[in-house]
Amino acid sequence: EAKGTATPQVEGQTDKLWVRFDNWFTALLPGVAKGNYWVLYVSDDYHTAIVGDPSRRYLWLLSRSTKVNADVREDLLSRARQQGYDTTRLIWRTPDSKMPN
């Protein structure tokens, strides 16, 4: 289990965060596991969100539920594309029901 801390890049603003992970790997290489994360979008009900990094190389579509309908998924992808992210390179999570035992 990885533990971490998040701190704002700009005091008082929570849309751009420095995230530092605390695990066995970071004990070996301090300073390596510091991520630059941007909260790009949060739905009004806090059910979905988009998080990326400023290089636009990394992107996460997040949901509180395991299934997201096609309209919500396309809305998230569209929002990410509008901010310059290449959504054709996303790696989609395999559902638990399709994972090998």
C-alpha positions in Angstrom: 0.0 0.0 0.0 1.4 3.3 -1.0 0.9 6.3 1.2 1.4 9.9 0.2 0.9 13.5 0.8 -0.4 16.2 -1.5 0.4 19.9 -1.1 -0.7 22.8 -3.3 1.8 24.2 -5.8 0.3 27.6 -5.1 -0.8 28.3 -1.5 -4.6 28.3 -1.1 -5.2 26.7 -4.5 -6.1 23.1 -4.8 -6.2 22.5 -8.6 -2.4 22.0 -9.0 -0.8 19.6 -6.5 2.6 18.2 -5.7 2.1 14.6 -4.6 4.8 12.8 -2.8 4.5 9.0 -2.4 5.9 7.3 0.7 6.8 3.7 0.1 9.8 1.4 0.0 10.8 2.7 -3.5 10.9 6.3 -2.3 13.1 5.3 0.7 15.7 4.0 -1.8 15.5 7.0 -4.2 14.2 10.1 -2.3 12.8 12.8 -4.4 12.0 10.6 -7.4 8.4 9.9 -6.5 7.2 13.4 -6.5 4.4 14.0 -9.0 3.0 17.1 -10.5 -0.7 16.6 -10.8 -3.4 19.0 -12.1 -7.0 18.6 -11.3 -8.5 19.4 -14.7 -12.2 18.8 -13.9 -14.5 17.7 -11.1 -18.2 17.0 -11.8 -20.7 19.0 -9.7 -21.6 15.9 -7.7 -17.9 14.9 -7.2 -18.7 11.6 -9.0 -16.1 11.9 -11.8 -12.9 13.8 -12.3 -10.0 14.3 -14.7 -6.4 14.5 -13.4 -3.4 15.1 -15.6 0.1 16.5 -15.6 1.4 19.7 -17.2 3.4 17.8 -19.9 0.1 16.3 -21.0 1.8 12.9 -21.1 -0.2 11.4 -18.2 -4.0 11.5 -17.8 -6.4 9.8 -15.4 -10.2 9.7 -15.7 -11.6 9.0 -12.3 -15.0 7.8 -11.1 -16.5 6.8 -7.8 -18.3 3.9 -9.5 -16.8 1.0 -11.5 -19.0 1.7 -14.5 -19.4 4.9 -16.4 -22.0 5.3 -19.1 -20.9 6.2 -22.6 -22.1 9.8 -22.5 -20.2 10.5 -19.3 -17.1 8.8 -20.7 -17.3 10.8 -23.9 -17.8 14.0 -21.9 -14.6 13.3 -19.9 -12.6 12.5 -23.0 -13.8 15.6 -24.8 -12.8 17.8 -21.8 -9.4 16.2 -21.8 -8.9 16.7 -25.5 -10.0 20.4 -25.2 -7.1 20.8 -22.8 -4.6 19.3 -25.2 -4.4 15.6 -24.0 -4.1 12.8 -26.6 -6.9 10.5 -25.5 -6.1 7.9 -28.2 -3.2 6.7 -26.1 -5.2 5.9 -23.0 -4.8 2.5 -21.4 -8.2 1.3 -20.1 -8.5 -0.7 -16.9 -9.6 -4.3 -17.3 -12.8 -4.9 -15.4 -12.4 -7.2 -12.4 -14.8 -9.7 -13.9 -12.4 -10.2 -16.8 -9.2 -10.5 -14.8 -7.6 -14.0 -14.7 -8.0 -15.8 -11.3 
